[in-house]
Amino acid sequence: MNYLGWALLLLGLVLLWPVLGSLLALALTLLGLALALVLGALLVSVGWIFALVLLLLGVFVAALRWALPLGILILGLWLIATASHRAGG
């Protein structure tokens, strides 16, 4: 695949990322909640640690939802510029 093809693929990922990011955030939240409930029930004294991990995981996913599309967009623009430079444009 040439540079323009990669750029179009990355642009498609940028456009789909809100849906994919939401699904990923939902899956991680449900997994974290299930782990917090199960492990919190088993180890009541350290249940707050799992709540903190869940909170940090949510913040990380929220940051990814903003940073990843921006990084992909910059990479796509660089690939388009490289492709046009190699084509002599």
TIRO-2110 file (N, C-alpha, C; in Angstrom, 1 decimal):
// TIRO-2110
0.9, -1.2, 0.0, N, 1, A
0.0, 0.0, 0.0, CA, 1, A
0.9, 1.2, 0.0, C, 1, A
0.5, 2.2, -0.8, N, 2, A
1.3, 3.4, -0.8, CA, 2, A
1.0, 4.4, 0.3, C, 2, A
1.7, 5.5, 0.4, N, 3, A
1.5, 6.5, 1.4, CA, 3, A
0.1, 7.0, 1.5, C, 3, A
-0.5, 7.3, 0.3, N, 4, A
-1.8, 7.8, 0.3, CA, 4, A
-2.8, 6.8, 0.8, C, 4, A
-2.6, 5.6, 0.5, N, 5, A
-3.5, 4.5, 1.1, CA, 5, A
-3.4, 4.5, 2.6, C, 5, A
-2.2, 4.5, 3.1, N, 6, A
-2.1, 4.5, 4.6, CA, 6, A
-2.7, 5.8, 5.2, C, 6, A
-2.6, 6.9, 4.5, N, 7, A
-3.2, 8.1, 5.0, CA, 7, A
-4.7, 8.0, 5.1, C, 7, A
-5.3, 7.4, 4.0, N, 8, A
-6.7, 7.3, 4.0, CA, 8, A
-7.2, 6.3, 5.1, C, 8, A
-6.4, 5.2, 5.3, N, 9, A
-6.7, 4.3, 6.3, CA, 9, A
-6.7, 5.0, 7.7, C, 9, A
-5.7, 5.8, 7.9, N, 10, A
-5.6, 6.5, 9.2, CA, 10, A
-6.7, 7.5, 9.4, C, 10, A
-7.1, 8.1, 8.3, N, 11, A
-8.2, 9.1, 8.4, CA, 11, A
-9.5, 8.3, 8.7, C, 11, A
-9.7, 7.2, 8.2, N, 12, A
-10.8, 6.3, 8.5, CA, 12, A
-10.8, 6.0, 10.0, C, 12, A
-9.7, 5.7, 10.5, N, 13, A
-9.6, 5.4, 12.0, CA, 13, A
-9.9, 6.6, 12.8, C, 13, A
-9.5, 7.8, 12.4, N, 14, A
-9.8, 9.0, 13.1, CA, 14, A
-11.3, 9.2, 13.1, C, 14, A
-11.9, 9.0, 12.0, N, 15, A
-13.4, 9.2, 11.9, CA, 15, A
-14.1, 8.1, 12.7, C, 15, A
-13.6, 6.9, 12.8, N, 16, A
-14.3, 5.8, 13.6, CA, 16, A
-13.9, 5.8, 15.1, C, 16, A
-12.9, 6.6, 15.5, N, 17, A
-12.4, 6.5, 16.8, CA, 17, A
-13.4, 6.8, 17.9, C, 17, A
-14.3, 7.8, 17.7, N, 18, A
-15.3, 8.1, 18.8, CA, 18, A
-16.1, 6.9, 19.1, C, 18, A
-16.5, 6.1, 18.1, N, 19, A
-17.3, 4.9, 18.3, CA, 19, A
-16.4, 3.8, 19.0, C, 19, A
-15.2, 3.6, 18.4, N, 20, A
-14.3, 2.6, 19.0, CA, 20, A
-13.8, 3.0, 20.4, C, 20, A
-13.6, 4.2, 20.6, N, 21, A
-13.2, 4.7, 21.9, CA, 21, A
-14.3, 4.5, 23.0, C, 21, A
-15.5, 4.8, 22.5, N, 22, A
-16.6, 4.6, 23.5, CA, 22, A
-16.8, 3.2, 23.8, C, 22, A
-16.7, 2.3, 22.8, N, 23, A
-16.8, 0.8, 23.1, CA, 23, A
-15.7, 0.4, 24.0, C, 23, A
-14.5, 0.8, 23.8, N, 24, A
-13.4, 0.5, 24.6, CA, 24, A
-13.5, 1.0, 26.0, C, 24, A
-14.0, 2.2, 26.2, N, 25, A
-14.2, 2.8, 27.5, CA, 25, A
-15.3, 2.0, 28.2, C, 25, A
-16.4, 1.6, 27.5, N, 26, A
-17.4, 0.9, 28.1, CA, 26, A
-16.9, -0.5, 28.6, C, 26, A
-16.2, -1.2, 27.7, N, 27, A
-15.7, -2.5, 28.0, CA, 27, A
-14.7, -2.5, 29.2, C, 27, A
-13.8, -1.5, 29.3, N, 28, A
-12.9, -1.4, 30.4, CA, 28, A
-13.6, -1.0, 31.7, C, 28, A
-14.6, -0.1, 31.6, N, 29, A
-15.4, 0.3, 32.7, CA, 29, A
-16.1, -0.9, 33.3, C, 29, A
-16.8, -1.7, 32.5, N, 30, A
-17.5, -2.9, 32.9, CA, 30, A
-16.6, -3.9, 33.5, C, 30, A
-15.4, -4.1, 32.9, N, 31, A
-14.5, -5.1, 33.4, CA, 31, A
-13.9, -4.6, 34.8, C, 31, A
-13.6, -3.3, 34.8, N, 32, A
-13.1, -2.8, 36.1, CA, 32, A
-14.1, -2.8, 37.2, C, 32, A
-15.4, -2.6, 36.8, N, 33, A
-16.4, -2.6, 37.8, CA, 33, A
-16.6, -4.0, 38.3, C, 33, A
-16.6, -5.0, 37.4, N, 34, A
-16.8, -6.4, 37.8, CA, 34, A
-15.6, -6.8, 38.7, C, 34, A
-14.4, -6.4, 38.3, N, 35, A
-13.2, -6.8, 39.2, CA, 35, A
-13.3, -6.1, 40.5, C, 35, A
-13.8, -4.9, 40.6, N, 36, A
-13.9, -4.1, 41.8, CA, 36, A
-14.9, -4.8, 42.7, C, 36, A
-16.1, -5.2, 42.1, N, 37, A
-17.1, -5.9, 42.9, CA, 37, A
-16.7, -7.2, 43.5, C, 37, A
-16.1, -8.0, 42.6, N, 38, A
-15.7, -9.4, 43.0, CA, 38, A
-14.5, -9.3, 44.0, C, 38, A
-13.5, -8.6, 43.7, N, 39, A
-12.3, -8.5, 44.6, CA, 39, A
-12.6, -7.7, 45.8, C, 39, A
-13.5, -6.7, 45.6, N, 40, A
-13.9, -5.9, 46.8, CA, 40, A
-14.7, -6.7, 47.8, C, 40, A
-15.5, -7.6, 47.3, N, 41, A
-16.3, -8.5, 48.1, CA, 41, A
-15.3, -9.5, 48.8, C, 41, A
-14.3, -9.9, 48.1, N, 42, A
-13.4, -10.9, 48.8, CA, 42, A
-12.4, -10.2, 49.7, C, 42, A
-12.0, -9.0, 49.4, N, 43, A
-11.0, -8.3, 50.2, CA, 43, A
-11.6, -6.9, 50.5, C, 43, A
-12.4, -6.8, 51.4, N, 44, A
-13.1, -5.6, 51.7, CA, 44, A
-12.2, -4.5, 52.1, C, 44, A
-11.1, -4.8, 52.8, N, 45, A
-10.2, -3.8, 53.3, CA, 45, A
-9.4, -3.1, 52.1, C, 45, A
-9.2, -3.8, 51.0, N, 46, A
-8.5, -3.2, 49.9, CA, 46, A
-9.4, -2.8, 48.7, C, 46, A
-10.7, -2.8, 48.9, N, 47, A
-11.6, -2.5, 47.9, CA, 47, A
-11.4, -1.1, 47.3, C, 47, A
-10.9, -0.2, 48.1, N, 48, A
-10.7, 1.2, 47.6, CA, 48, A
-9.6, 1.2, 46.6, C, 48, A
-8.7, 0.3, 46.6, N, 49, A
-7.6, 0.3, 45.6, CA, 49, A
-8.1, 0.0, 44.2, C, 49, A
-9.1, -0.9, 44.2, N, 50, A
-9.7, -1.2, 42.9, CA, 50, A
-10.5, -0.1, 42.3, C, 50, A
-11.2, 0.7, 43.3, N, 51, A
-11.9, 1.8, 42.8, CA, 51, A
-11.0, 2.9, 42.3, C, 51, A
-9.8, 3.0, 42.9, N, 52, A
-8.8, 4.0, 42.4, CA, 52, A
-8.3, 3.6, 41.0, C, 52, A
-8.0, 2.3, 40.9, N, 53, A
-7.5, 1.8, 39.6, CA, 53, A
-8.5, 2.0, 38.5, C, 53, A
-9.8, 1.8, 38.8, N, 54, A
-10.9, 2.0, 37.9, CA, 54, A
-11.0, 3.5, 37.5, C, 54, A
-10.8, 4.3, 38.4, N, 55, A
-10.8, 5.8, 38.1, CA, 55, A
-9.6, 6.2, 37.2, C, 55, A
-8.4, 5.7, 37.5, N, 56, A
-7.3, 6.0, 36.7, CA, 56, A
-7.4, 5.4, 35.3, C, 56, A
-8.0, 4.2, 35.2, N, 57, A
-8.2, 3.6, 33.9, CA, 57, A
-9.2, 4.4, 33.1, C, 57, A
-10.2, 5.0, 33.7, N, 58, A
-11.2, 5.8, 33.0, CA, 58, A
-10.5, 7.1, 32.6, C, 58, A
-9.7, 7.7, 33.4, N, 59, A
-9.0, 8.9, 33.0, CA, 59, A
-8.0, 8.6, 31.8, C, 59, A
-7.4, 7.5, 31.8, N, 60, A
-6.4, 7.1, 30.8, CA, 60, A
-7.2, 6.9, 29.4, C, 60, A
-8.3, 6.3, 29.5, N, 61, A
-9.1, 6.1, 28.3, CA, 61, A
-9.7, 7.4, 27.8, C, 61, A
-10.1, 8.3, 28.7, N, 62, A
-10.6, 9.6, 28.3, CA, 62, A
-9.4, 10.4, 27.6, C, 62, A
-8.2, 10.3, 28.1, N, 63, A
-7.1, 11.0, 27.5, CA, 63, A
-6.8, 10.4, 26.1, C, 63, A
-6.9, 9.1, 26.0, N, 64, A
-6.6, 8.5, 24.7, CA, 64, A
-7.7, 8.9, 23.7, C, 64, A
-8.9, 9.1, 24.1, N, 65, A
-9.9, 9.5, 23.2, CA, 65, A
-9.6, 10.9, 22.5, C, 65, A
-8.8, 11.7, 23.2, N, 66, A
-8.4, 13.0, 22.6, CA, 66, A
-7.0, 12.9, 22.0, C, 66, A
-6.1, 12.2, 22.6, N, 67, A
-4.7, 12.2, 22.1, CA, 67, A
-4.5, 11.4, 20.8, C, 67, A
-5.2, 10.2, 20.8, N, 68, A
-5.0, 9.3, 19.7, CA, 68, A
-5.4, 9.8, 18.4, C, 68, A
-6.6, 10.4, 18.3, N, 69, A
-7.0, 11.0, 17.0, CA, 69, A
-6.1, 12.1, 16.5, C, 69, A
-5.6, 12.9, 17.4, N, 70, A
-4.7, 14.0, 17.1, CA, 70, A
-3.4, 13.4, 16.5, C, 70, A
-2.9, 12.4, 17.2, N, 71, A
-1.6, 11.8, 16.7, CA, 71, A
-1.8, 11.1, 15.4, C, 71, A
-2.9, 10.5, 15.2, N, 72, A
-3.2, 9.8, 13.9, CA, 72, A
-3.4, 10.8, 12.8, C, 72, A
-4.0, 12.0, 13.1, N, 73, A
-4.2, 13.0, 12.1, CA, 73, A
-2.9, 13.6, 11.7, C, 73, A
-2.0, 13.9, 12.7, N, 74, A
-0.7, 14.4, 12.4, CA, 74, A
0.1, 13.4, 11.5, C, 74, A
0.0, 12.1, 11.9, N, 75, A
0.7, 11.1, 11.1, CA, 75, A
0.2, 11.0, 9.7, C, 75, A
-1.1, 11.1, 9.5, N, 76, A
-1.7, 11.1, 8.2, CA, 76, A
-1.3, 12.3, 7.3, C, 76, A
-1.3, 13.5, 7.9, N, 77, A
-0.8, 14.7, 7.2, CA, 77, A
0.6, 14.5, 6.8, C, 77, A
1.5, 13.9, 7.7, N, 78, A
2.9, 13.7, 7.3, CA, 78, A
3.0, 12.7, 6.1, C, 78, A
2.2, 11.7, 6.2, N, 79, A
2.2, 10.7, 5.1, CA, 79, A
1.8, 11.3, 3.8, C, 79, A
0.7, 12.2, 3.8, N, 80, A
0.3, 12.8, 2.6, CA, 80, A
1.4, 13.8, 2.0, C, 80, A
2.0, 14.5, 3.0, N, 81, A
3.1, 15.4, 2.5, CA, 81, A
4.3, 14.6, 1.9, C, 81, A
4.6, 13.5, 2.5, N, 82, A
5.7, 12.6, 2.0, CA, 82, A
5.3, 12.1, 0.7, C, 82, A
4.1, 11.6, 0.5, N, 83, A
3.7, 11.1, -0.8, CA, 83, A
3.7, 12.2, -1.9, C, 83, A
3.3, 13.4, -1.6, N, 84, A
3.3, 14.4, -2.6, CA, 84, A
4.7, 14.8, -2.9, C, 84, A
5.6, 14.8, -1.9, N, 85, A
7.0, 15.2, -2.1, CA, 85, A
7.7, 14.1, -3.0, C, 85, A
7.4, 12.9, -2.8, N, 86, A
8.0, 11.8, -3.6, CA, 86, A
7.4, 11.8, -5.0, C, 86, A
6.2, 12.3, -5.2, N, 87, A
5.6, 12.3, -6.5, CA, 87, A
6.1, 13.6, -7.3, C, 87, A
6.8, 14.4, -6.6, N, 88, A
7.4, 15.6, -7.2, CA, 88, A
6.5, 16.8, -7.2, C, 88, A
5.5, 16.8, -6.2, N, 89, A
4.5, 17.9, -6.1, CA, 89, A
4.9, 19.0, -5.2, C, 89, A
END
